[in-house]
């Protein structure tokens, strides 16, 4: 035997029926605080610092690898010039 019951109610009505607290005001206050902090941090950052913050670490690593590669290539060609 299978019995099914369909209950048509809003999430707010279900929350109140189950006795759960209303956390919407707390969530709104928390989201306002997060938004204010993010806006303050974004205003404080300069464009270059903002770019470095948002730039993925892999791209920064690639730039460092490229610099190291060019430094090594410069050292290798300097060594060959001295040997000629």
Jmol script that loads the backbone (N, CA, C; Angstrom):
load data "model"
ATOM      1  N   UNK A   1       0.852  -1.159   0.000  1.00  0.00           N
ATOM      2  CA  UNK A   1       0.000   0.000   0.000  1.00  0.00           C
ATOM      3  C   UNK A   1       0.901   1.227   0.000  1.00  0.00           C
ATOM      4  N   UNK A   2       0.526   2.174  -0.812  1.00  0.00           N
ATOM      5  CA  UNK A   2       1.299   3.393  -0.922  1.00  0.00           C
ATOM      6  C   UNK A   2       0.363   4.572  -0.772  1.00  0.00           C
ATOM      7  N   UNK A   3       0.741   5.475   0.143  1.00  0.00           N
ATOM      8  CA  UNK A   3      -0.061   6.668   0.387  1.00  0.00           C
ATOM      9  C   UNK A   3       0.828   7.874   0.126  1.00  0.00           C
ATOM     10  N   UNK A   4       0.320   8.793  -0.616  1.00  0.00           N
ATOM     11  CA  UNK A   4       1.087  10.028  -0.839  1.00  0.00           C
ATOM     12  C   UNK A   4       0.210  11.223  -0.502  1.00  0.00           C
ATOM     13  N   UNK A   5       0.834  12.222   0.055  1.00  0.00           N
ATOM     14  CA  UNK A   5       0.133  13.432   0.456  1.00  0.00           C
ATOM     15  C   UNK A   5       0.845  14.606  -0.196  1.00  0.00           C
ATOM     16  N   UNK A   6       0.119  15.426  -0.903  1.00  0.00           N
ATOM     17  CA  UNK A   6       0.663  16.636  -1.507  1.00  0.00           C
ATOM     18  C   UNK A   6       0.273  17.822  -0.638  1.00  0.00           C
ATOM     19  N   UNK A   7       1.268  18.588  -0.241  1.00  0.00           N
ATOM     20  CA  UNK A   7       1.029  19.772   0.576  1.00  0.00           C
ATOM     21  C   UNK A   7       1.436  20.977  -0.251  1.00  0.00           C
ATOM     22  N   UNK A   8       0.517  21.897  -0.410  1.00  0.00           N
ATOM     23  CA  UNK A   8       0.775  23.093  -1.194  1.00  0.00           C
ATOM     24  C   UNK A   8       0.958  24.255  -0.227  1.00  0.00           C
ATOM     25  N   UNK A   9       2.221  24.641  -0.010  1.00  0.00           N
ATOM     26  CA  UNK A   9       2.498  25.768   0.869  1.00  0.00           C
ATOM     27  C   UNK A   9       3.781  26.452   0.419  1.00  0.00           C
ATOM     28  N   UNK A  10       3.959  27.655   0.853  1.00  0.00           N
ATOM     29  CA  UNK A  10       5.168  28.396   0.512  1.00  0.00           C
ATOM     30  C   UNK A  10       6.304  27.962   1.444  1.00  0.00           C
ATOM     31  N   UNK A  11       7.542  28.220   1.077  1.00  0.00           N
ATOM     32  CA  UNK A  11       8.648  27.886   1.979  1.00  0.00           C
ATOM     33  C   UNK A  11       8.520  28.583   3.339  1.00  0.00           C
ATOM     34  N   UNK A  12       8.008  29.804   3.334  1.00  0.00           N
ATOM     35  CA  UNK A  12       7.829  30.529   4.597  1.00  0.00           C
ATOM     36  C   UNK A  12       6.795  29.836   5.482  1.00  0.00           C
ATOM     37  N   UNK A  13       5.727  29.369   4.871  1.00  0.00           N
ATOM     38  CA  UNK A  13       4.699  28.655   5.633  1.00  0.00           C
ATOM     39  C   UNK A  13       5.245  27.334   6.172  1.00  0.00           C
ATOM     40  N   UNK A  14       6.016  26.624   5.386  1.00  0.00           N
ATOM     41  CA  UNK A  14       6.605  25.365   5.843  1.00  0.00           C
ATOM     42  C   UNK A  14       7.586  25.612   6.990  1.00  0.00           C
ATOM     43  N   UNK A  15       8.378  26.684   6.874  1.00  0.00           N
ATOM     44  CA  UNK A  15       9.331  27.010   7.934  1.00  0.00           C
ATOM     45  C   UNK A  15       8.600  27.296   9.242  1.00  0.00           C
ATOM     46  N   UNK A  16       7.556  28.106   9.165  1.00  0.00           N
ATOM     47  CA  UNK A  16       6.788  28.421  10.381  1.00  0.00           C
ATOM     48  C   UNK A  16       6.098  27.183  10.947  1.00  0.00           C
ATOM     49  N   UNK A  17       5.570  26.321  10.084  1.00  0.00           N
ATOM     50  CA  UNK A  17       4.897  25.104  10.540  1.00  0.00           C
ATOM     51  C   UNK A  17       5.871  24.191  11.282  1.00  0.00           C
ATOM     52  N   UNK A  18       7.121  24.102  10.788  1.00  0.00           N
ATOM     53  CA  UNK A  18       8.118  23.253  11.433  1.00  0.00           C
ATOM     54  C   UNK A  18       8.797  23.933  12.620  1.00  0.00           C
ATOM     55  N   UNK A  19       8.498  25.215  12.853  1.00  0.00           N
ATOM     56  CA  UNK A  19       9.062  25.921  14.002  1.00  0.00           C
ATOM     57  C   UNK A  19      10.488  26.376  13.802  1.00  0.00           C
ATOM     58  N   UNK A  20      10.910  26.523  12.559  1.00  0.00           N
ATOM     59  CA  UNK A  20      12.276  26.972  12.278  1.00  0.00           C
ATOM     60  C   UNK A  20      12.346  28.493  12.349  1.00  0.00           C
ATOM     61  N   UNK A  21      13.476  29.031  12.761  1.00  0.00           N
ATOM     62  CA  UNK A  21      13.585  30.483  12.885  1.00  0.00           C
ATOM     63  C   UNK A  21      13.670  31.160  11.516  1.00  0.00           C
ATOM     64  N   UNK A  22      13.249  32.420  11.472  1.00  0.00           N
ATOM     65  CA  UNK A  22      13.329  33.209  10.243  1.00  0.00           C
ATOM     66  C   UNK A  22      14.710  33.862  10.204  1.00  0.00           C
ATOM     67  N   UNK A  23      15.572  33.400   9.310  1.00  0.00           N
ATOM     68  CA  UNK A  23      16.944  33.909   9.237  1.00  0.00           C
ATOM     69  C   UNK A  23      17.126  34.944   8.129  1.00  0.00           C
ATOM     70  N   UNK A  24      16.050  35.307   7.432  1.00  0.00           N
ATOM     71  CA  UNK A  24      16.138  36.270   6.340  1.00  0.00           C
ATOM     72  C   UNK A  24      16.709  37.619   6.794  1.00  0.00           C
ATOM     73  N   UNK A  25      16.281  38.204   7.927  1.00  0.00           N
ATOM     74  CA  UNK A  25      16.866  39.485   8.356  1.00  0.00           C
ATOM     75  C   UNK A  25      18.374  39.373   8.641  1.00  0.00           C
ATOM     76  N   UNK A  26      18.784  38.251   9.227  1.00  0.00           N
ATOM     77  CA  UNK A  26      20.199  38.048   9.507  1.00  0.00           C
ATOM     78  C   UNK A  26      20.984  37.928   8.202  1.00  0.00           C
ATOM     79  N   UNK A  27      20.440  37.201   7.237  1.00  0.00           N
ATOM     80  CA  UNK A  27      21.109  37.053   5.948  1.00  0.00           C
ATOM     81  C   UNK A  27      21.226  38.391   5.228  1.00  0.00           C
ATOM     82  N   UNK A  28      20.189  39.204   5.273  1.00  0.00           N
ATOM     83  CA  UNK A  28      20.223  40.514   4.629  1.00  0.00           C
ATOM     84  C   UNK A  28      21.272  41.409   5.277  1.00  0.00           C
ATOM     85  N   UNK A  29      21.342  41.412   6.608  1.00  0.00           N
ATOM     86  CA  UNK A  29      22.335  42.233   7.306  1.00  0.00           C
ATOM     87  C   UNK A  29      23.749  41.764   6.970  1.00  0.00           C
ATOM     88  N   UNK A  30      23.951  40.467   6.936  1.00  0.00           N
ATOM     89  CA  UNK A  30      25.257  39.916   6.612  1.00  0.00           C
ATOM     90  C   UNK A  30      25.663  40.259   5.179  1.00  0.00           C
ATOM     91  N   UNK A  31      24.738  40.151   4.253  1.00  0.00           N
ATOM     92  CA  UNK A  31      25.034  40.487   2.856  1.00  0.00           C
ATOM     93  C   UNK A  31      25.352  41.975   2.700  1.00  0.00           C
ATOM     94  N   UNK A  32      24.679  42.838   3.448  1.00  0.00           N
ATOM     95  CA  UNK A  32      24.994  44.280   3.415  1.00  0.00           C
ATOM     96  C   UNK A  32      26.416  44.524   3.896  1.00  0.00           C
ATOM     97  N   UNK A  33      26.815  43.864   4.991  1.00  0.00           N
ATOM     98  CA  UNK A  33      28.169  44.020   5.514  1.00  0.00           C
ATOM     99  C   UNK A  33      29.212  43.526   4.519  1.00  0.00           C
ATOM    100  N   UNK A  34      28.958  42.392   3.901  1.00  0.00           N
ATOM    101  CA  UNK A  34      29.895  41.855   2.915  1.00  0.00           C
ATOM    102  C   UNK A  34      30.020  42.810   1.735  1.00  0.00           C
ATOM    103  N   UNK A  35      28.895  43.335   1.270  1.00  0.00           N
ATOM    104  CA  UNK A  35      28.918  44.256   0.134  1.00  0.00           C
ATOM    105  C   UNK A  35      29.684  45.532   0.487  1.00  0.00           C
ATOM    106  N   UNK A  36      29.474  46.073   1.681  1.00  0.00           N
ATOM    107  CA  UNK A  36      30.187  47.283   2.105  1.00  0.00           C
ATOM    108  C   UNK A  36      31.688  47.034   2.175  1.00  0.00           C
ATOM    109  N   UNK A  37      32.091  45.886   2.715  1.00  0.00           N
ATOM    110  CA  UNK A  37      33.520  45.570   2.809  1.00  0.00           C
ATOM    111  C   UNK A  37      34.144  45.404   1.424  1.00  0.00           C
ATOM    112  N   UNK A  38      33.425  44.727   0.529  1.00  0.00           N
ATOM    113  CA  UNK A  38      33.955  44.530  -0.822  1.00  0.00           C
ATOM    114  C   UNK A  38      34.099  45.866  -1.553  1.00  0.00           C
ATOM    115  N   UNK A  39      33.107  46.743  -1.413  1.00  0.00           N
ATOM    116  CA  UNK A  39      33.182  48.048  -2.067  1.00  0.00           C
ATOM    117  C   UNK A  39      34.339  48.859  -1.506  1.00  0.00           C
ATOM    118  N   UNK A  40      34.539  48.817  -0.195  1.00  0.00           N
ATOM    119  CA  UNK A  40      35.642  49.560   0.416  1.00  0.00           C
ATOM    120  C   UNK A  40      36.988  49.020  -0.060  1.00  0.00           C
ATOM    121  N   UNK A  41      37.124  47.702  -0.154  1.00  0.00           N
ATOM    122  CA  UNK A  41      38.374  47.106  -0.617  1.00  0.00           C
ATOM    123  C   UNK A  41      38.634  47.415  -2.083  1.00  0.00           C
ATOM    124  N   UNK A  42      37.592  47.407  -2.899  1.00  0.00           N
ATOM    125  CA  UNK A  42      37.777  47.706  -4.314  1.00  0.00           C
ATOM    126  C   UNK A  42      38.166  49.159  -4.530  1.00  0.00           C
ATOM    127  N   UNK A  43      37.609  50.056  -3.740  1.00  0.00           N
ATOM    128  CA  UNK A  43      37.960  51.470  -3.870  1.00  0.00           C
ATOM    129  C   UNK A  43      39.395  51.719  -3.415  1.00  0.00           C
ATOM    130  N   UNK A  44      39.865  50.928  -2.476  1.00  0.00           N
ATOM    131  CA  UNK A  44      41.208  51.130  -1.926  1.00  0.00           C
ATOM    132  C   UNK A  44      42.299  50.604  -2.853  1.00  0.00           C
ATOM    133  N   UNK A  45      41.959  49.666  -3.722  1.00  0.00           N
ATOM    134  CA  UNK A  45      42.968  49.071  -4.583  1.00  0.00           C
ATOM    135  C   UNK A  45      43.256  49.943  -5.796  1.00  0.00           C
ATOM    136  N   UNK A  46      44.510  50.019  -6.150  1.00  0.00           N
ATOM    137  CA  UNK A  46      44.895  50.693  -7.382  1.00  0.00           C
ATOM    138  C   UNK A  46      44.689  49.715  -8.536  1.00  0.00           C
ATOM    139  N   UNK A  47      44.575  50.206  -9.763  1.00  0.00           N
ATOM    140  CA  UNK A  47      44.332  49.302 -10.900  1.00  0.00           C
ATOM    141  C   UNK A  47      45.393  48.207 -11.038  1.00  0.00           C
ATOM    142  N   UNK A  48      46.659  48.540 -10.830  1.00  0.00           N
ATOM    143  CA  UNK A  48      47.713  47.529 -10.970  1.00  0.00           C
ATOM    144  C   UNK A  48      47.577  46.452  -9.890  1.00  0.00           C
ATOM    145  N   UNK A  49      47.319  46.862  -8.656  1.00  0.00           N
ATOM    146  CA  UNK A  49      47.145  45.894  -7.567  1.00  0.00           C
ATOM    147  C   UNK A  49      45.889  45.054  -7.802  1.00  0.00           C
ATOM    148  N   UNK A  50      44.851  45.676  -8.310  1.00  0.00           N
ATOM    149  CA  UNK A  50      43.620  44.950  -8.608  1.00  0.00           C
ATOM    150  C   UNK A  50      43.869  43.906  -9.690  1.00  0.00           C
ATOM    151  N   UNK A  51      44.630  44.262 -10.706  1.00  0.00           N
ATOM    152  CA  UNK A  51      44.967  43.330 -11.785  1.00  0.00           C
ATOM    153  C   UNK A  51      45.773  42.157 -11.243  1.00  0.00           C
ATOM    154  N   UNK A  52      46.738  42.429 -10.371  1.00  0.00           N
ATOM    155  CA  UNK A  52      47.555  41.363  -9.791  1.00  0.00           C
ATOM    156  C   UNK A  52      46.719  40.448  -8.900  1.00  0.00           C
ATOM    157  N   UNK A  53      45.733  41.009  -8.214  1.00  0.00           N
ATOM    158  CA  UNK A  53      44.866  40.211  -7.350  1.00  0.00           C
ATOM    159  C   UNK A  53      43.994  39.280  -8.173  1.00  0.00           C
ATOM    160  N   UNK A  54      43.471  39.776  -9.286  1.00  0.00           N
ATOM    161  CA  UNK A  54      42.557  38.989 -10.102  1.00  0.00           C
ATOM    162  C   UNK A  54      43.283  38.090 -11.090  1.00  0.00           C
ATOM    163  N   UNK A  55      44.553  38.344 -11.339  1.00  0.00           N
ATOM    164  CA  UNK A  55      45.300  37.549 -12.301  1.00  0.00           C
ATOM    165  C   UNK A  55      45.543  36.160 -11.723  1.00  0.00           C
ATOM    166  N   UNK A  56      45.210  35.130 -12.460  1.00  0.00           N
ATOM    167  CA  UNK A  56      45.436  33.783 -11.932  1.00  0.00           C
ATOM    168  C   UNK A  56      46.914  33.541 -11.636  1.00  0.00           C
ATOM    169  N   UNK A  57      47.175  32.757 -10.626  1.00  0.00           N
ATOM    170  CA  UNK A  57      48.550  32.475 -10.210  1.00  0.00           C
ATOM    171  C   UNK A  57      49.321  31.777 -11.318  1.00  0.00           C
ATOM    172  N   UNK A  58      48.649  30.994 -12.149  1.00  0.00           N
ATOM    173  CA  UNK A  58      49.344  30.283 -13.218  1.00  0.00           C
ATOM    174  C   UNK A  58      49.926  31.248 -14.236  1.00  0.00           C
ATOM    175  N   UNK A  59      49.220  32.328 -14.510  1.00  0.00           N
ATOM    176  CA  UNK A  59      49.739  33.317 -15.456  1.00  0.00           C
ATOM    177  C   UNK A  59      50.913  34.049 -14.837  1.00  0.00           C
ATOM    178  N   UNK A  60      50.820  34.374 -13.548  1.00  0.00           N
ATOM    179  CA  UNK A  60      51.941  35.016 -12.870  1.00  0.00           C
ATOM    180  C   UNK A  60      53.148  34.084 -12.880  1.00  0.00           C
ATOM    181  N   UNK A  61      52.919  32.802 -12.676  1.00  0.00           N
ATOM    182  CA  UNK A  61      54.006  31.828 -12.705  1.00  0.00           C
ATOM    183  C   UNK A  61      54.631  31.747 -14.089  1.00  0.00           C
ATOM    184  N   UNK A  62      53.806  31.839 -15.117  1.00  0.00           N
ATOM    185  CA  UNK A  62      54.323  31.815 -16.484  1.00  0.00           C
ATOM    186  C   UNK A  62      55.198  33.035 -16.752  1.00  0.00           C
ATOM    187  N   UNK A  63      54.803  34.197 -16.230  1.00  0.00           N
ATOM    188  CA  UNK A  63      55.614  35.403 -16.405  1.00  0.00           C
ATOM    189  C   UNK A  63      56.968  35.230 -15.721  1.00  0.00           C
ATOM    190  N   UNK A  64      56.972  34.666 -14.529  1.00  0.00           N
ATOM    191  CA  UNK A  64      58.232  34.439 -13.817  1.00  0.00           C
ATOM    192  C   UNK A  64      59.092  33.423 -14.550  1.00  0.00           C
ATOM    193  N   UNK A  65      58.469  32.382 -15.097  1.00  0.00           N
ATOM    194  CA  UNK A  65      59.205  31.381 -15.856  1.00  0.00           C
ATOM    195  C   UNK A  65      59.831  32.005 -17.105  1.00  0.00           C
ATOM    196  N   UNK A  66      59.078  32.869 -17.754  1.00  0.00           N
ATOM    197  CA  UNK A  66      59.587  33.548 -18.949  1.00  0.00           C
ATOM    198  C   UNK A  66      60.769  34.450 -18.588  1.00  0.00           C
ATOM    199  N   UNK A  67      60.666  35.184 -17.499  1.00  0.00           N
ATOM    200  CA  UNK A  67      61.772  36.041 -17.067  1.00  0.00           C
ATOM    201  C   UNK A  67      63.013  35.204 -16.755  1.00  0.00           C
ATOM    202  N   UNK A  68      62.813  34.089 -16.069  1.00  0.00           N
ATOM    203  CA  UNK A  68      63.942  33.223 -15.742  1.00  0.00           C
ATOM    204  C   UNK A  68      64.559  32.651 -17.013  1.00  0.00           C
ATOM    205  N   UNK A  69      63.717  32.252 -17.960  1.00  0.00           N
ATOM    206  CA  UNK A  69      64.200  31.702 -19.223  1.00  0.00           C
ATOM    207  C   UNK A  69      65.049  32.736 -19.964  1.00  0.00           C
ATOM    208  N   UNK A  70      64.541  33.959 -20.046  1.00  0.00           N
ATOM    209  CA  UNK A  70      65.290  34.994 -20.759  1.00  0.00           C
ATOM    210  C   UNK A  70      66.578  35.342 -20.028  1.00  0.00           C
ATOM    211  N   UNK A  71      66.584  35.299 -18.720  1.00  0.00           N
ATOM    212  CA  UNK A  71      67.811  35.566 -17.954  1.00  0.00           C
ATOM    213  C   UNK A  71      68.845  34.473 -18.235  1.00  0.00           C
ATOM    214  N   UNK A  72      68.397  33.208 -18.297  1.00  0.00           N
ATOM    215  CA  UNK A  72      69.303  32.103 -18.595  1.00  0.00           C
ATOM    216  C   UNK A  72      69.835  32.201 -20.023  1.00  0.00           C
ATOM    217  N   UNK A  73      68.983  32.568 -20.947  1.00  0.00           N
ATOM    218  CA  UNK A  73      69.408  32.703 -22.339  1.00  0.00           C
ATOM    219  C   UNK A  73      70.401  33.858 -22.481  1.00  0.00           C
ATOM    220  N   UNK A  74      70.177  34.914 -21.726  1.00  0.00           N
ATOM    221  CA  UNK A  74      71.123  36.024 -21.749  1.00  0.00           C
ATOM    222  C   UNK A  74      72.458  35.618 -21.187  1.00  0.00           C
ATOM    223  N   UNK A  75      72.457  34.805 -20.123  1.00  0.00           N
ATOM    224  CA  UNK A  75      73.713  34.305 -19.541  1.00  0.00           C
ATOM    225  C   UNK A  75      74.433  33.353 -20.475  1.00  0.00           C
ATOM    226  N   UNK A  76      73.682  32.546 -21.218  1.00  0.00           N
ATOM    227  CA  UNK A  76      74.281  31.581 -22.132  1.00  0.00           C
ATOM    228  C   UNK A  76      74.935  32.302 -23.320  1.00  0.00           C
ATOM    229  N   UNK A  77      74.270  33.330 -23.812  1.00  0.00           N
ATOM    230  CA  UNK A  77      74.866  34.057 -24.950  1.00  0.00           C
ATOM    231  C   UNK A  77      76.048  34.889 -24.487  1.00  0.00           C
ATOM    232  N   UNK A  78      76.012  35.400 -23.271  1.00  0.00           N
ATOM    233  CA  UNK A  78      77.155  36.146 -22.745  1.00  0.00           C
ATOM    234  C   UNK A  78      78.368  35.225 -22.599  1.00  0.00           C
ATOM    235  N   UNK A  79      78.136  33.976 -22.198  1.00  0.00           N
ATOM    236  CA  UNK A  79      79.200  33.018 -22.030  1.00  0.00           C
ATOM    237  C   UNK A  79      79.824  32.645 -23.361  1.00  0.00           C
ATOM    238  N   UNK A  80      79.006  32.536 -24.410  1.00  0.00           N
ATOM    239  CA  UNK A  80      79.519  32.186 -25.724  1.00  0.00           C
ATOM    240  C   UNK A  80      80.337  33.322 -26.318  1.00  0.00           C
ATOM    241  N   UNK A  81      79.916  34.558 -26.053  1.00  0.00           N
ATOM    242  CA  UNK A  81      80.665  35.701 -26.566  1.00  0.00           C
ATOM    243  C   UNK A  81      82.037  35.762 -25.934  1.00  0.00           C
ATOM    244  N   UNK A  82      82.107  35.437 -24.679  1.00  0.00           N
ATOM    245  CA  UNK A  82      83.404  35.466 -23.976  1.00  0.00           C
ATOM    246  C   UNK A  82      84.309  34.363 -24.454  1.00  0.00           C
ATOM    247  N   UNK A  83      83.764  33.218 -24.906  1.00  0.00           N
ATOM    248  CA  UNK A  83      84.549  32.073 -25.340  1.00  0.00           C
ATOM    249  C   UNK A  83      85.060  32.221 -26.759  1.00  0.00           C
ATOM    250  N   UNK A  84      84.456  33.094 -27.595  1.00  0.00           N
ATOM    251  CA  UNK A  84      84.865  33.261 -28.992  1.00  0.00           C
ATOM    252  C   UNK A  84      86.134  34.012 -29.118  1.00  0.00           C
TER     253      UNK A  84
END
end "model"
wireframe off; spacefill off
backbone 0.3
color backbone group
